[in-house]
Amino acid sequence: MIKDDFINFTIGKQKHIALIAHDSKKAELVDWVMQHREVLENHILCGTGTTARLIADKVNLPVKGYNSGPLGGDQQIGSRIVEGNIDFVVFFWDPLAAQPHDPDVKALLRIAVVYDIPIANNRATADFMLTSTFMNTEYERKVENFNKTMEARLESFKK
């Protein structure tokens, strides 16, 4: 495994989907979930704080709730990505509003890219992802083998 450039992981037919929204985008995300309820009810949902509670209450779907973003929820979602327990993220964020937990948001976006997790940051991208043929099939994602990358960097410092 240490010699391979990439490690393959399978995203199953039933996706583990994280739903997150900044305060100004919560109503939009709830509306989006309501619009796509028939698809989302076939998957396992989780979300941060108020967002998870709003979706559970207004759309009547089970959503595992984590802490709110400013209280570590974004980091909790990121850790679940690292553990292999989240396959897909829908994060309606507000690019025009200052966020007290902006470093956590950037860390979550970064970890999603590192682990090759699909992430939608707006309604259009979420629509495209949800209607993809991959939503109904398994998907093989390739994650860079960072152990090999780090080993190569260490070797280059020794020279």
N, C-alpha and C positions, 0 to 999 in steps of 0.2 A: 504494500500500500504506500510506503514512503517513497517509492520510486515513481509512482503514477503522478502525472501532472494534475489530474482531476479525480475526484471521488464522485461516483454516481449515487443519487438518492432518488427513490420513487415517491412521487406524490400520488396517493391512491385516488380511486374514483370519488370517494367521499372526502372532501377537503375540510381541513381545519382552518376556519377563516376568522381573522381578527378584524373587528369593526371599531374604528376610532374616529372621532371628530372633535375639532376645536369648537368652542362654545357657539361661535357664529355660524357653524356648519352643521350643528346637531340636527336641526329640523330637516335640512336637505338630506342628510344621511338616513334619517328615519323614513323620509318619503321614498328614498331610493330602495331601502330594504322592503318597504311596503309594496312598491312596484314590482320587486323581484322575489316576493315571498315564496312563490311556488318553487323556484330554483333553490333558494337559500334554506328552505325547510328540510332539504335532503342532505345538508352538510352540518358540521359541528361548528357552532358560533361561540366566539368570546369577544370581549371588548373591555374598554377602560371605563371605570366609574359610572358617571351619569349616562354616558352613551349606551352602555350595556343595559342599564335599567330602563332607559327610554324605549329602546327597541323591544325589550321583553314586555313592557307595559303596553305600548301602543300598537305593536305588530303581533304580539302574543306568540313570540318564538322564544325557545329557551336560549339564553345567552349567558355563558359563564362570565361573571364580572370580576375584573381586577381593580386595583386602585385607580383613582383618577390620574390623569397624566402628570400634573404637577406634584403628586404624592408618590410617584414611582411607577405608575401604571404602564407608561411607555417602556420603561426598563423591564418590567415584568413580561410584557409582550416580547421584547427583544430576547430575553432569556429563554422564552418558550420556542422562539425561532432557533436559537442555538441548540436547544435540546431536541429539535426535530418535531416539535408538537404544534407548529403552525406552518401551514403550506401557502398561505395567501393572505394578503393584507389589503383592506380598504380603509384608507386614512384620508378623510376629507379635512385638509388643513387650510388654515386661513393665512395666505402668504402676505397679507397686508396688515396683520395685527401682531404686535409684539407679544411674545409668549414668555412667561417667567421660566418655563422649563425648556426653552429652545435647545440647549445642549442635549437634553434627553431626546427630543424630537429628531435632531440630527443623528444621534447615536442609533436610534431605531431605524431610520432610513439607511444608514450605513450598514447596519447588521443585515438588513433585508437584502441589500446588494451583495454583501460578502457571501451570504448563504444562498444566493440565486433564488430568492423568494419573489414571486410576482407581487407588486405593490401598486395600487391605484391611488393617486392623490387628488383625483377629481371625478366627477360623475361620468364624463365621457370615457375616460380610461376604465373605470369600473364597469361601465356598460360593455365595452369591448371585451374585457377579460371575462365577464360573466357569460357572454354569449359565444365565447371561444369553444371550439370542439374539444379542447382539453378539459373543460369543466365536467365532461361526462366520461372521461377516460383517465387512465393512469398517465403520468408524465414523468419522464426521466430528466431530472435536473442535474447539472454538472457543477460541482463546487470545487474551486481551486484548492489543491492540496497545499495548504499553508505550511504544513510541517516540512514539505519538500522545499518550498520557497524560503522558509527561514533557515533551513539547513544550507541551502545554496548561498544565502547572504552571509552566514557565519563563515563558510569556506572562503568567500571572497575577501573577508576581513583578515583571514589568516595569511593571505598571500602578500 
